[in-house]
Amino acid sequence: MAKVLVTGGAGFIGSHLIKRLIETGEEVVCVDNFNDYYPTSLKIHRIRKFLGQYSFPTYKVDIYDFSRLEQVFKKHKFDYIVHLAAQAGVRASIEQPLDYAKSNVQGTINIFELARRFNVPKVLFASSSSVYGNSFDAPFSENHEVDRPISPYAATKKACELIAHSYSAVYSMSLIGLRFFTVYGPWGRPDMAYYKFAKKIMNNQTIDVYNYGKHLKRDFTYIDDIIEGILQASKLNSPYDIINLGNDKPVELGHFINLLEKYLNKQAEKNLLPMQQGDVMTTHANINKAKVLLGYKPQTTIENGLEKFVNWFNNYHY
């Protein structure tokens, strides 16, 4: 049995990961700052309702606070860390870049440094498809140049990849970055488009559709597939690596909205708008590396995944 620290454990991906880790017999410690970027009540419900049947210590700690975070490491000896805590949101990062530098960059350095000091042999950390920016070389591959991010959020994620490389090279630590592609599903993040659309459609509110609904594509990846990828990556023996975890099947925004309308059984009122600053036209993961190294194989279609989300959404909100 391994003891695993999950940062951001009250978050969307973190809570699902904790569930799977405990079900596979691992011991879990959760760290989360329960901030109010989106309603804190959802984070509390993930811990108390979604994970209520499981027993694990949860610490309300901001990863930016080195001394408080260090106390967690003094209490527990970890076999590995899955570092998911971050200030999320591409567009919010344009308004408040300093918050993203503090949480995503300094907070991640704190995790790496404490892992070094307390001899944790492996850290898996969350990166993002946003590092690819407006690349025209879809599908996006890990060997593509990602030196031109178009949002502060994307820049922080790229910075963390570089910092991880330096820690691996200097301190002989295993650091593996996972570039997630538009993760969705039950208990998801209310700031993401699929969740916001569902809520507005059900409340008879107009949804904002950017680039006038034309040509926008996203590589939606269902939460269960992401969790399997993380578990597989935790077994990887590598000093440093960056790996895409996506679905490799981009979905056009129009089709995505049509599916939501179908499962919600309601029509959406659309407000067609130009492209947003910091947004990208397409995300599309090349997952060949994940297939080879991890045996990664996404199982969930957008149709099945959105239907599962809507079933949860209706039960949770209505």
C-alpha positions in Angstrom: 0.0 0.0 0.0 1.4 3.4 -1.0 0.7 6.6 0.8 -0.2 9.3 -1.7 -0.5 13.1 -1.3 -3.2 14.6 -3.6 -3.1 18.4 -3.8 -6.3 20.0 -4.9 -8.1 17.0 -3.6 -11.4 18.8 -3.2 -11.3 19.8 -6.8 -12.9 18.0 -9.7 -10.0 15.8 -10.8 -8.6 15.5 -7.3 -11.8 14.1 -5.7 -12.2 11.5 -8.5 -8.6 10.5 -8.1 -8.9 10.1 -4.3 -11.9 7.8 -4.8 -10.0 5.6 -7.2 -6.9 5.5 -5.1 -8.7 4.4 -2.0 -10.7 1.8 -4.0 -7.4 0.4 -5.2 -6.1 0.1 -1.7 -3.9 3.1 -1.4 -3.7 5.5 1.6 -4.5 9.1 0.7 -3.8 12.5 2.2 -5.7 15.5 0.8 -4.6 19.1 0.7 -6.8 21.9 -0.6 -7.3 25.6 0.2 -11.1 25.5 -0.6 -10.9 28.9 -2.3 -13.9 30.7 -3.7 -12.9 30.8 -7.4 -16.2 28.8 -7.8 -18.6 28.0 -5.0 -16.8 26.5 -2.1 -20.0 24.5 -1.3 -19.3 22.2 -4.3 -15.8 21.4 -3.0 -17.2 20.7 0.5 -19.8 18.4 -1.1 -17.2 16.5 -3.0 -15.4 15.7 0.2 -18.5 15.1 2.4 -21.0 13.6 -0.1 -19.0 12.2 -3.1 -16.2 10.9 -0.9 -18.2 10.7 2.4 -17.9 6.9 2.7 -14.1 7.1 2.7 -11.8 8.0 5.5 -8.7 10.1 4.8 -7.1 13.2 6.3 -7.9 16.5 4.7 -5.8 19.6 5.3 -7.1 23.1 4.5 -3.8 24.5 3.3 -2.8 26.8 0.5 0.2 25.4 -1.4 1.6 29.0 -1.5 2.0 28.8 2.3 5.3 26.9 2.6 5.4 26.6 6.4 1.9 25.3 6.7 2.5 22.9 3.8 5.7 21.7 5.4 3.7 20.6 8.5 1.8 18.1 6.3 5.1 16.6 5.1 6.3 16.4 8.7 3.2 14.4 9.7 3.2 11.9 6.8 5.8 10.1 4.7 4.6 9.9 1.1 5.5 7.4 -1.6 4.5 9.8 -4.3 2.5 13.0 -4.9 -0.1 13.9 -7.4 0.0 17.7 -7.6 -3.3 19.0 -9.0 -3.8 22.2 -7.0 -3.7 25.3 -9.1 -5.6 28.5 -9.8 -7.7 27.5 -12.8 -9.2 29.5 -15.6 -7.6 30.9 -18.7 -9.7 34.1 -18.9 -9.5 34.9 -15.2 -5.7 34.7 -15.5 -5.8 37.7 -17.9 -7.6 39.8 -15.2 -5.5 38.6 -12.2 -2.1 37.3 -13.3 -0.4 37.7 -10.0 -2.8 35.2 -8.3 -1.7 32.7 -10.9 2.0 33.3 -10.5 1.6 32.8 -6.7 -0.5 29.6 -6.8 0.6 27.9 -9.9 4.3 28.8 -10.0 5.4 29.4 -6.4 3.0 26.9 -5.1 4.3 24.2 -7.4 7.9 25.1 -6.5 6.9 24.6 -2.9 5.6 21.1 -3.6 8.8 20.2 -5.6 11.0 21.6 -2.9 9.2 19.8 0.0 9.2 16.5 -2.0 13.0 17.0 -2.4 13.6 17.7 1.3 11.4 14.9 2.5 12.7 12.4 0.0 9.5 11.8 -2.0 10.7 9.8 -5.0 8.0 10.8 -7.5 5.7 13.7 -8.3 3.1 13.7 -10.9 1.9 17.2 -11.7 -1.0 18.7 -13.7 -0.1 20.7 -16.8 -2.6 21.7 -19.5 -3.4 21.6 -23.2 -3.4 25.5 -23.0 0.4 25.4 -23.3 0.0 24.7 -27.0 -1.6 28.0 -27.7 -2.9 28.6 -31.2 -0.8 25.8 -32.7 -1.7 24.9 -36.3 0.0 21.5 -36.0 -3.0 19.6 -34.7 -3.1 17.0 -33.2 -0.8 18.6 -30.5 2.2 16.5 -29.8 4.6 16.6 -26.8 7.5 17.4 -29.0 5.8 20.6 -30.4 7.3 23.9 -29.4 5.2 25.5 -26.7 7.1 28.7 -26.1 4.4 31.1 -27.1 1.5 30.9 -24.6 -1.4 33.2 -25.1 -2.6 33.5 -21.5 -0.9 33.9 -18.1 -2.5 30.6 -17.1 -0.8 28.8 -20.0 2.5 30.5 -19.2 2.3 29.3 -15.6 1.8 25.8 -16.7 4.7 25.9 -19.1 6.8 27.4 -16.3 6.0 24.5 -14.1 7.2 22.1 -16.7 10.5 23.9 -17.0 10.9 24.0 -13.2 10.2 20.3 -13.0 12.8 19.6 -15.6 15.4 21.5 -13.5 14.5 19.7 -10.3 14.7 16.3 -12.0 18.1 17.1 -13.5 19.7 18.6 -10.4 18.1 16.5 -7.6 17.5 13.2 -9.4 13.8 13.3 -8.7 11.1 11.7 -10.9 8.7 14.4 -12.2 6.0 13.6 -14.7 3.8 16.3 -16.2 0.4 15.4 -17.5 -1.2 17.8 -20.1 -4.9 17.5 -19.5 -7.3 18.2 -22.4 -10.8 19.7 -21.4 -11.8 17.3 -18.6 -15.5 17.0 -18.0 -18.0 14.8 -16.1 -20.0 14.6 -12.9 -18.8 16.8 -10.0 -17.1 19.0 -12.5 -16.1 22.6 -12.5 -18.9 25.2 -12.8 -16.6 27.7 -14.5 -16.2 25.4 -17.5 -18.3 25.8 -20.7 -20.3 22.5 -20.5 -21.3 23.2 -16.9 -22.2 26.9 -17.5 -24.1 26.0 -20.6 -26.2 23.3 -18.8 -27.0 25.7 -16.0 -28.1 28.5 -18.3 -30.1 26.3 -20.5 -32.0 24.9 -17.5 -32.6 28.4 -16.2 -33.8 29.7 -19.5 -30.8 32.0 -19.8 -28.9 32.9 -23.0 -25.5 31.1 -23.5 -22.6 33.0 -25.0 -21.2 31.2 -28.1 -17.8 32.5 -29.2 -16.4 32.8 -32.6 -20.0 32.9 -33.7 -20.2 29.1 -33.1 -17.9 28.4 -36.1 -15.0 26.0 -36.2 -14.3 25.9 -32.5 -13.3 22.4 -31.5 -12.4 20.9 -28.1 -10.8 17.5 -27.2 -13.2 16.7 -24.4 -11.9 14.0 -22.1 -14.1 12.2 -19.7 -13.0 12.2 -16.1 -12.8 8.4 -15.7 -10.3 8.3 -18.7 -8.2 11.0 -17.1 -8.1 9.1 -13.8 -7.0 5.9 -15.5 -4.2 7.9 -17.2 -3.0 9.3 -13.9 -3.0 5.9 -12.2 -1.0 4.4 -15.2 1.4 7.3 -15.1 2.0 6.7 -11.3 3.7 3.4 -12.3 6.0 5.0 -14.9 9.7 4.9 -14.1 11.1 8.0 -15.7 13.2 10.9 -14.4 11.2 13.4 -16.3 8.4 13.3 -18.9 5.6 15.3 -20.3 2.5 13.3 -21.5 -0.7 14.3 -23.2 -3.9 12.9 -21.6 -6.8 13.6 -24.0 -9.4 11.8 -26.0 -8.0 12.3 -29.5 -11.5 13.1 -30.9 -12.1 16.8 -31.0 -15.8 17.8 -30.9 -17.3 20.8 -32.7 -18.9 23.3 -30.4 -22.2 23.1 -32.3 -22.5 19.4 -31.9 -21.6 19.6 -28.3 -24.4 22.1 -27.6 -26.8 20.0 -29.6 -26.0 17.0 -27.3 -26.5 19.1 -24.2 -29.9 20.2 -25.5 -30.8 16.6 -26.2 -30.0 15.3 -22.8 -31.4 18.3 -20.9 -34.5 18.2 -23.2 -34.4 21.9 -23.6 -33.4 24.3 -26.4 -30.6 26.8 -25.9 -30.9 30.5 -26.6 -27.6 31.5 -28.2 -25.7 34.9 -28.1 -23.2 34.7 -30.9 -20.0 36.6 -30.1 -16.5 37.1 -31.6 -13.5 35.1 -30.4 -12.4 35.7 -26.8 -8.9 37.0 -25.8 -6.8 34.1 -24.7 -9.0 31.4 -26.2 -7.8 29.0 -28.9 -9.6 27.6 -32.0 -8.9 23.9 -31.5 -7.5 21.5 -28.9 -6.6 18.1 -30.2 -4.3 15.7 -28.3 -1.9 13.4 -29.9 -2.0 10.5 -27.4 0.4 8.1 -29.1 3.0 8.7 -26.3 0.5 7.9 -23.6 -0.6 4.8 -25.5 3.0 3.5 -25.7 4.2 4.5 -22.2 1.1 4.0 -20.2 -1.2 1.7 -22.2 -3.6 4.6 -22.2 -6.9 4.2 -24.1 -9.8 6.5 -23.6 -13.1 4.6 -23.3 -15.9 7.2 -23.1 -17.5 8.9 -26.1 -18.7 12.5 -25.9 -22.3 11.2 -26.1 -22.0 8.8 -23.2 -19.9 11.2 -21.1 -22.3 14.2 -21.5 -25.3 12.0 -20.7 -23.6 10.9 -17.5 -22.8 14.5 -16.6 -26.4 15.6 -17.3 -27.8 12.8 -15.1 -25.5 13.9 -12.2 -26.2 17.6 -12.9 -30.0 17.2 -12.7 -29.7 15.1 -9.5 -27.4 17.6 -7.9 -29.1 20.9 -8.8 -32.7 19.9 -9.4 
